[in-house]
Structures are given as structure tokens and as C-alpha cells.
Amino acid sequence: MTADNRAAITLAARETEDSGMATQRDRHDTRGQTLVIVAVGMIVILAMVGLVIDGGFAWSKQRDTQNAADAIAKAGTIVIQHYLADVDPVPPTDHDVACAVDATRAANGVDLVSAQYTNHEGQPLIPAVEVGPCGPTDPGIPIPLGAQGVKAAASQDFDTFLMQVVGFTDMSAAAGATAVVGSPQAVTGGALPVTIPRVGETCDEPETDFEVREDDLDGAWEPYEIIDEDDADATNMAIVPLCDTNPGSVGWLDYGCGQNLSQAVTNPCDTFIPIPAWIQTHTGDPNNLEAEFNSYTGSQVGVAEAEDSVLAMPIHDNTCVDQPADNDPTCDPLGPEWSGVGNNNFYHVPIWIGFKLDAAYIQGADLECEAGPGQPVLVDPNSGKYGCLKGWFVWLYDEPGPIGLAPIDPGDQVPLAVTLIR
């Protein structure tokens, strides 16, 4: 073998060795790259799983924080409700509001970001007034003038689970809520078990000309405009016709409490009646309820007295033999069903009024219903069919919703309720 041949073989061997070493290095590089890709992929997968798990947990914490903010706002507002109702021997102060807020915050395990007083619409007072601290001995300043609610903001921090692999070790949830005191529009108890139509059609006939409505401010009272209770006198007294004898119990209502009509008048059950609603006729005997009704009146007939109670009365605009949905004012396919045979009818009630009762005449053949004081007078062609109530329309519970937003001063004689408005 020549020297040149040996040199060629040695060169080829070295090239083969270099090639093998290069291939081995390439394999190591590929494996390293794969490990990096796998590691990165695992982190991405863990982050995605963490997003699902921690995201669900965060959503739960957000819901808990919102519930806590709702409770805090309501707790402070309930104290304001007591203040406005003027029923506590010692009037509540800002200190009482603050302690109610703080106790509710602690019970819910959240941090209080802020709490401030609002007006009846849930807007901060001008200038803004923060709810003060709950000190151990500080009696607190008076509840601010015009305060009718509390706006609260709450937050809480919490640790993550899998999201920590991408650097998110903790998260936070924040929520706000506003509660106010208002006068409820949904009627709870104290309701007369009788309804009249919104416009002048009563018990088939005769047709009586009236319309239950708000004051049109023209300076003249027309039956049955709703007036301020302080303005009640003989000139704006209403005569409200009732259909009180057979056939049927037209206009007399069953609120589903298992009471007879006498019990429903003298001891009305505590029940919630939405506005609007369909309410069923009561099949009981409405005769001989005069004494029960007049237990709510004063001693002077035709004179508005403090002893003349204001009672809730439903006003209907349609009747039906079957019960539609409460928010459906129609009675398809039958249409309005106003009939002297009132048993098992349903009455659609879109509004309630507060009726200041002066006198009740429910014996039959009531000549007082055919004469003043009060209007319109009723002329009964079928003697004994009608009775009547005399008094004044002084409140309006309108549709829809559970609360009316209006300014309330401490001691105002209006029903009060607390509700969340945002």
C-alpha cells in the first residue's frame, strides 16, 4: 500500500469519526430542544388548567364579595330605617350605623373599602358623608340630614392554586352595593278584602261615572282623584260602591290565608301580594260586615279624623274566569268578564290605593249611599243590591316593583322597607 493510499484511508476515517461525533451532538441538541418544548408546554397546560380552576374559585370569591357588600349596605340601611321610623327609645346615630356595617363586614370575612350615606335615590349626599368608625365608647354623630341609604364597597384577597406557576400567587375580588329605605309598593297585610274597578262600572249596573287616578292639579276635585290626607274634607269625600248581596260575591277577595271575610277585615293576614296580580274572588258571605269595617273609623261621620284609618284597597281593571299570569292584564280568549255572578272570578289588580275610611254601609238598602256627604251618589234600581264605603283616596301603590323611592323624614307615617337598588 502506498503512502498516498494510507493517507487517503486515514483522512476518510477522520471524516467518518467527525461525522459520527456531529450526529451525536445533533441528537443531544434535539433532545435538549424537546425537553425545553415539553417544559414550556407543561407550563402552558398548567397555566390553562390553573386558569380554569383558579378562575372558577375567583368567580366564587367574587360572588361571595358581592353578597357581603349587599349585606353590609342593607345592615347600615336597616339602622337608618329605625331612625326614620322614630320607634326606638334612643334614636340611632352614626355610631350605630357604623357598628352594624362593621359587624356584617366581619361576619362575611371581607375588607371594607368604603361606606357612605346616600339619599333616597342611592346617590351620595352633597357634600359626601362617610359612615364613621365603630369605636368602643364613641356615641357617634347624628345620622346626617337626608340620609336614606348606605353605599358600601368591599374586597377580599385570596391565594391561587395552579396559577402560581406563572407568577400569580394571589388575586382579589371587589364589589359594591347600595341599599335605601323607601315606601313599599307591594302590599303586605292590612288590605281590605274588596276591590272596585278603576273606571266607573260596578256590579253590571248602574254605571257610575268615576276614575281612580292621581290629582290632575286643575284645582277641582273629580271622583276619585287621590288627594293629600291633610286636605281631606266633606268636599272631596268619595262614595265607593260595593256589590254586597247575591248572586255571587262580586268584588270580595280571597288573599289565600284561609280566613273568612270577617276575619280578613278585622285581622288581615301578613301576606305578600305582588303588583300587578290576579286575585281570586272570595266565596264567603259579605253581608253583615258593617261593624267590622266601622271598627277602623272615628266617631264623626263626614269629618276626616285621625281615627279614620287608611287601609289598602286593590283597584282592578279586568276580570277573568281563569287565572292568567300576574303580568298578563288580558283575559284571552274570553275578554273582560264583569258579571253579577262573581264566584270564582279573578280580578286583575294593577294598582292599590290607600283609602281613609270614614264610614261603611253594608247592610243592604243603604240610603246613605244615595246621599251626601260624598260623591258620586249611588241610585240603586234594585233595592238592597249595593252597599258603599265613604272616605278619601289618599295613597297610591303603583306598578311595578317592591318599593317607591321618595324622600322620607324621621317620624313620617308611611310604610318603610329596605331594598337593594344597585
C-alpha positions as CSV (number, residue, x, y, z in Angstrom):
1,M,0.0,0.0,0.0
2,T,1.5,3.3,-1.0
3,A,1.9,6.3,1.3
4,D,-0.8,8.1,-0.6
5,N,-3.3,5.3,-0.1
6,R,-2.6,5.2,3.6
7,A,-3.1,9.0,3.8
8,A,-6.4,8.7,2.0
9,I,-7.7,6.0,4.3
10,T,-6.7,8.0,7.4
11,L,-8.4,11.1,6.1
12,A,-11.6,9.1,5.4
13,A,-11.6,7.6,8.9
14,R,-11.2,11.0,10.4
15,E,-14.1,12.3,8.4
16,T,-16.2,9.4,9.4
17,E,-15.3,10.0,13.1
18,D,-16.1,13.7,12.8
19,S,-19.4,12.9,11.1
20,G,-20.4,10.5,13.9
21,M,-19.5,13.0,16.5
22,A,-21.6,15.6,14.8
23,T,-24.5,13.3,14.6
24,Q,-24.2,12.5,18.3
25,R,-24.1,16.3,19.1
26,D,-27.2,16.8,16.9
27,R,-29.0,14.1,18.8
28,H,-28.1,15.8,22.1
29,D,-29.2,19.2,20.8
30,T,-32.5,17.7,19.6
31,R,-33.2,16.1,22.9
32,G,-32.4,19.3,24.7
33,Q,-34.8,21.3,22.5
34,T,-37.5,18.7,23.0
35,L,-37.1,18.9,26.8
36,V,-37.5,22.7,26.6
37,I,-40.6,22.4,24.4
38,V,-42.1,19.8,26.7
39,A,-41.3,22.0,29.8
40,V,-42.8,25.1,28.2
41,G,-45.8,23.1,27.1
42,M,-46.3,21.8,30.6
43,I,-46.2,25.3,32.0
44,V,-48.8,26.4,29.4
45,I,-51.0,23.4,30.2
46,L,-50.7,24.1,33.9
47,A,-51.5,27.7,33.3
48,M,-54.6,26.8,31.3
49,V,-55.8,24.3,33.9
50,G,-54.9,26.9,36.6
51,L,-57.0,29.5,34.7
52,V,-60.0,27.2,34.8
53,I,-59.6,26.1,38.5
54,D,-58.4,29.4,39.9
55,G,-60.8,31.3,37.6
56,G,-63.7,29.3,39.0
57,F,-62.5,29.9,42.5
58,A,-62.1,33.6,41.8
59,W,-65.7,33.7,40.4
60,S,-66.9,32.1,43.6
61,K,-65.0,34.6,45.7
62,Q,-66.4,37.5,43.6
63,R,-69.9,36.2,44.3
64,D,-69.2,36.0,48.0
65,T,-67.8,39.5,48.0
66,Q,-70.9,40.8,46.2
67,N,-73.1,39.1,48.7
68,A,-71.0,40.6,51.5
69,A,-71.3,44.1,50.0
70,D,-75.1,43.6,49.7
71,A,-75.3,42.6,53.3
72,I,-73.2,45.5,54.5
73,A,-75.3,48.1,52.7
74,K,-78.5,46.6,54.0
75,A,-77.2,46.3,57.6
76,G,-76.4,50.0,57.7
77,T,-79.7,51.0,56.0
78,I,-81.8,49.0,58.4
79,V,-80.4,51.2,61.2
80,I,-81.4,54.2,59.1
81,Q,-84.9,52.7,58.7
82,H,-85.2,52.5,62.5
83,Y,-84.1,56.1,62.7
84,L,-86.7,57.3,60.1
85,A,-89.4,55.2,61.7
86,D,-88.7,57.0,65.0
87,V,-89.6,54.0,67.1
88,D,-86.5,53.4,69.2
89,P,-86.4,54.9,72.7
90,V,-82.9,56.3,71.9
91,P,-82.6,57.4,68.3
92,P,-79.8,55.6,66.4
93,T,-76.7,57.5,65.5
94,D,-73.9,57.3,63.0
95,H,-72.1,55.1,65.6
96,D,-74.9,52.5,65.3
97,V,-74.8,52.5,61.5
98,A,-71.0,52.1,61.6
99,C,-71.2,49.2,64.1
100,A,-73.8,47.4,62.0
101,V,-71.6,47.8,58.9
102,D,-68.5,46.6,60.7
103,A,-70.2,43.6,62.3
104,T,-71.6,42.5,58.9
105,R,-68.2,43.0,57.3
106,A,-66.5,40.8,59.9
107,A,-69.2,38.1,59.7
108,N,-68.6,37.9,55.9
109,G,-64.8,37.9,56.2
110,V,-64.2,40.8,53.8
111,D,-62.4,44.2,54.0
112,L,-64.5,47.4,53.9
113,V,-63.2,49.7,51.2
114,S,-65.7,52.5,51.9
115,A,-69.2,53.1,53.3
116,Q,-71.1,56.4,52.8
117,Y,-74.6,57.8,53.2
118,T,-76.9,58.2,50.2
119,N,-80.2,60.0,49.6
120,H,-83.4,58.2,48.7
121,E,-82.2,57.6,45.1
122,G,-79.0,55.9,46.2
123,Q,-76.8,59.0,45.3
124,P,-74.1,60.2,47.7
125,L,-75.1,63.1,49.9
126,I,-73.8,66.5,48.9
127,P,-71.3,67.1,50.4
128,A,-70.4,63.4,50.8
129,V,-70.6,61.9,54.3
130,E,-68.7,58.7,55.1
131,V,-70.1,56.3,57.7
132,G,-68.0,56.8,60.8
133,P,-65.9,54.3,62.8
134,C,-67.4,51.8,65.2
135,G,-65.5,52.9,68.3
136,P,-65.9,51.2,71.7
137,T,-67.3,54.2,73.5
138,D,-67.8,56.9,70.9
139,P,-71.6,57.6,70.8
140,G,-71.2,59.0,67.3
141,I,-72.6,62.0,65.5
142,P,-76.3,62.1,64.4
143,I,-77.3,60.4,61.2
144,P,-76.9,63.1,58.5
145,L,-80.0,65.0,57.4
146,G,-81.3,63.5,54.2
147,A,-79.6,60.1,54.7
148,Q,-81.8,57.3,53.4
149,G,-79.3,54.6,52.5
150,V,-75.8,53.3,52.5
151,K,-73.4,52.7,49.6
152,A,-70.8,50.1,50.5
153,A,-67.7,48.8,48.7
154,A,-66.0,45.6,49.9
155,S,-63.0,43.5,48.8
156,Q,-61.0,40.4,49.8
157,D,-57.7,38.8,48.8
158,F,-57.2,35.1,48.3
159,D,-54.4,32.7,47.3
160,T,-54.3,31.0,43.9
161,F,-53.6,27.3,43.3
162,L,-52.1,26.4,39.9
163,M,-51.7,29.9,38.7
164,Q,-48.7,30.3,41.0
165,V,-46.6,28.5,38.3
166,V,-46.9,31.6,36.1
167,G,-46.3,34.1,38.9
168,F,-49.9,34.8,40.1
169,T,-49.7,33.9,43.7
170,D,-52.8,35.8,44.9
171,M,-55.9,37.6,43.5
172,S,-58.5,39.9,44.8
173,A,-62.3,40.4,44.4
174,A,-64.1,43.7,44.8
175,A,-67.8,44.6,44.8
176,G,-70.2,47.4,45.6
177,A,-73.8,47.7,46.7
178,T,-76.3,50.4,47.6
179,A,-79.4,49.9,49.7
180,V,-82.1,52.6,50.5
181,V,-85.2,53.0,52.7
182,G,-88.3,53.5,50.7
183,S,-92.1,53.1,50.9
184,P,-93.1,49.7,49.6
185,Q,-95.3,49.5,46.6
186,A,-96.0,45.8,47.1
187,V,-98.8,45.4,49.7
188,T,-98.1,43.4,52.9
189,G,-101.2,42.9,55.1
190,G,-103.7,45.4,56.2
191,A,-105.6,45.2,52.9
192,L,-109.4,45.4,52.6
193,P,-110.7,42.2,51.0
194,V,-112.7,44.1,48.4
195,T,-112.0,45.6,45.1
196,I,-113.6,48.3,42.9
197,P,-112.9,48.9,39.2
198,R,-110.5,51.6,38.1
199,V,-113.3,53.2,36.0
200,G,-117.0,53.6,36.7
201,E,-118.5,50.2,36.1
202,T,-119.9,48.5,39.2
203,C,-121.8,45.1,39.5
204,D,-123.3,45.3,36.0
205,E,-125.4,48.4,36.6
206,P,-125.9,51.2,37.2
207,E,-122.8,52.6,35.6
208,T,-121.3,55.2,37.9
209,D,-119.0,57.9,36.5
210,F,-115.6,57.9,38.2
211,E,-112.0,57.1,37.5
212,V,-109.4,56.2,40.2
213,R,-106.4,58.4,39.3
214,E,-103.8,60.9,40.6
215,D,-104.7,64.6,41.1
216,D,-104.7,66.4,37.7
217,L,-103.9,69.6,39.6
218,D,-106.6,71.6,37.9
219,G,-107.9,72.9,41.2
220,A,-111.1,71.0,41.2
221,W,-111.7,67.5,42.7
222,E,-113.3,64.9,40.5
223,P,-114.2,61.4,41.7
224,Y,-111.9,59.6,42.5
225,E,-108.8,61.7,42.5
226,I,-106.1,60.8,45.0
227,I,-105.6,63.7,47.4
228,D,-103.2,64.6,50.2
229,E,-104.6,63.2,53.5
230,D,-104.2,66.7,55.1
231,D,-106.7,68.1,52.5
232,A,-109.5,65.6,53.2
233,D,-112.9,67.1,54.0
234,A,-116.5,66.8,53.0
235,T,-116.0,68.4,49.6
236,N,-113.7,65.7,48.3
237,M,-115.1,62.6,50.0
238,A,-115.7,59.6,47.8
239,I,-118.7,57.2,47.8
240,V,-117.3,53.8,46.8
241,P,-120.0,51.4,45.6
242,L,-119.9,47.7,46.8
243,C,-121.9,44.8,45.4
244,D,-122.8,43.1,48.7
245,T,-125.5,40.6,48.1
246,N,-126.4,37.6,45.8
247,P,-125.9,36.5,43.2
248,G,-122.2,35.8,43.9
249,S,-119.6,37.7,45.9
250,V,-118.7,40.2,43.3
251,G,-115.6,42.2,44.2
252,W,-114.9,40.5,47.5
253,L,-111.5,38.9,47.5
254,D,-109.6,35.9,48.9
255,Y,-105.9,36.5,49.8
256,G,-105.3,32.8,50.3
257,C,-104.9,32.9,54.1
258,G,-107.8,30.6,54.9
259,Q,-109.8,33.4,56.5
260,N,-113.5,34.1,56.3
261,L,-114.4,37.7,55.2
262,S,-115.0,38.9,58.8
263,Q,-111.5,37.7,59.8
264,A,-109.9,39.2,56.7
265,V,-111.3,42.6,57.7
266,T,-110.6,42.6,61.5
267,N,-107.4,40.6,61.5
268,P,-105.8,40.7,58.0
269,C,-103.1,38.2,57.4
270,D,-99.5,39.1,56.8
271,T,-99.1,38.1,53.2
272,F,-97.2,39.4,50.2
273,I,-99.3,40.5,47.2
274,P,-97.3,41.5,44.1
275,I,-98.2,44.4,41.9
276,P,-99.8,43.7,39.4
277,A,-101.6,40.4,40.3
278,W,-104.7,38.4,39.6
279,I,-106.6,37.8,42.8
280,Q,-109.5,35.4,43.3
281,T,-113.0,36.2,44.5
282,H,-113.9,35.1,48.0
283,T,-117.0,32.9,48.0
284,G,-117.9,33.8,51.6
285,D,-120.9,35.9,52.6
286,P,-120.1,39.6,52.6
287,N,-123.2,40.7,54.4
288,N,-123.2,41.9,58.0
289,L,-119.6,43.3,57.8
290,E,-120.6,46.8,58.7
291,A,-119.4,46.7,62.3
292,E,-116.1,45.1,61.3
293,F,-115.4,47.9,58.8
294,N,-116.5,50.7,61.1
295,S,-114.1,49.5,63.8
296,Y,-111.5,51.4,61.7
297,T,-113.4,54.7,61.7
298,G,-113.8,57.7,64.0
299,S,-116.9,59.0,65.6
300,Q,-117.8,61.9,63.4
301,V,-119.4,61.0,60.0
302,G,-118.3,63.2,57.2
303,V,-115.3,64.6,59.0
304,A,-111.7,63.5,58.4
305,E,-110.4,62.4,61.8
306,A,-107.1,60.9,62.9
307,E,-109.1,57.9,64.0
308,D,-110.2,57.3,60.4
309,S,-107.7,54.6,59.4
310,V,-106.0,54.5,56.0
311,L,-106.5,50.9,54.6
312,A,-105.1,49.4,51.4
313,M,-107.7,48.7,48.7
314,P,-107.0,46.9,45.4
315,I,-108.2,48.6,42.2
316,H,-108.9,46.3,39.3
317,D,-109.1,46.8,35.5
318,N,-110.2,43.4,34.3
319,T,-111.8,40.2,35.4
320,C,-111.5,36.6,34.2
321,V,-112.9,33.2,35.0
322,D,-109.5,31.7,34.8
323,Q,-106.2,33.0,36.3
324,P,-103.7,34.3,33.8
325,A,-100.1,35.2,34.6
326,D,-99.8,38.1,37.0
327,N,-98.0,40.3,34.4
328,D,-100.7,39.5,31.8
329,P,-103.5,42.0,32.0
330,T,-105.7,40.3,29.4
331,C,-108.2,37.5,29.6
332,D,-107.9,35.8,26.3
333,P,-109.9,34.5,24.6
334,L,-112.9,35.5,26.7
335,G,-112.1,39.1,27.2
336,P,-113.3,41.1,30.3
337,E,-115.8,39.1,32.4
338,W,-117.6,41.6,34.6
339,S,-120.7,39.7,35.9
340,G,-123.1,39.8,38.8
341,V,-122.2,36.1,39.3
342,G,-118.9,36.8,40.9
343,N,-118.0,33.4,42.4
344,N,-114.6,32.1,41.3
345,N,-113.7,35.1,39.2
346,F,-110.2,36.5,39.2
347,Y,-109.6,40.3,39.3
348,H,-106.6,41.9,37.7
349,V,-105.1,44.5,40.1
350,P,-102.5,46.9,38.6
351,I,-102.7,49.4,41.4
352,W,-103.6,49.7,45.1
353,I,-104.9,52.8,46.9
354,G,-104.8,53.9,50.5
355,F,-108.4,54.6,51.4
356,K,-109.1,56.7,54.5
357,L,-112.3,55.1,55.8
358,D,-114.9,57.5,57.2
359,A,-118.0,55.1,57.3
360,A,-119.2,51.8,55.9
361,Y,-122.7,50.9,54.9
362,I,-123.0,47.2,54.1
363,Q,-126.4,46.2,55.4
364,G,-128.3,46.4,52.1
365,A,-130.8,49.1,51.1
366,D,-128.4,51.7,52.4
367,L,-129.9,55.0,51.8
368,E,-126.7,56.7,53.0
369,C,-125.1,55.6,49.7
370,E,-127.7,57.6,47.8
371,A,-127.0,60.9,49.5
372,G,-124.1,63.1,50.7
373,P,-121.7,63.8,52.1
374,G,-119.6,62.4,49.4
375,Q,-119.9,61.7,45.6
376,P,-120.9,60.3,43.3
377,V,-124.2,59.4,45.0
378,L,-125.5,55.9,44.1
379,V,-129.0,55.3,42.8
380,D,-129.9,51.7,43.2
381,P,-132.7,50.4,40.9
382,N,-132.5,47.0,42.6
383,S,-133.1,47.8,46.2
384,G,-130.6,46.1,48.5
385,K,-128.0,45.2,45.9
386,Y,-125.4,47.8,46.8
387,G,-123.6,49.0,49.8
388,C,-120.8,51.6,49.9
389,L,-117.8,52.9,51.7
390,K,-117.3,56.6,52.3
391,G,-113.9,58.2,52.7
392,W,-110.9,59.5,50.8
393,F,-108.3,58.2,48.4
394,V,-105.0,59.4,49.9
395,W,-102.2,56.9,48.9
396,L,-101.2,55.2,45.7
397,Y,-99.3,52.0,45.4
398,D,-98.4,51.9,41.7
399,E,-97.0,49.2,39.5
400,P,-94.5,47.7,39.2
401,G,-91.9,46.9,41.8
402,P,-91.5,46.4,45.5
403,I,-90.5,49.9,46.6
404,G,-91.2,53.5,45.9
405,L,-88.2,56.0,46.0
406,A,-89.2,59.2,47.8
407,P,-87.7,61.4,50.5
408,I,-88.8,60.4,54.0
409,D,-88.3,62.4,57.1
410,P,-88.0,60.9,60.6
411,G,-91.4,60.1,62.0
412,D,-93.3,60.2,58.7
413,Q,-96.3,58.0,58.9
414,V,-95.6,55.9,55.8
415,P,-94.7,52.2,55.5
416,L,-91.0,51.6,55.3
417,A,-88.9,48.9,53.6
418,V,-85.2,48.4,52.8
419,T,-84.2,47.3,49.3
420,L,-81.1,47.0,47.2
421,I,-81.2,49.3,44.2
422,R,-77.8,48.5,42.6
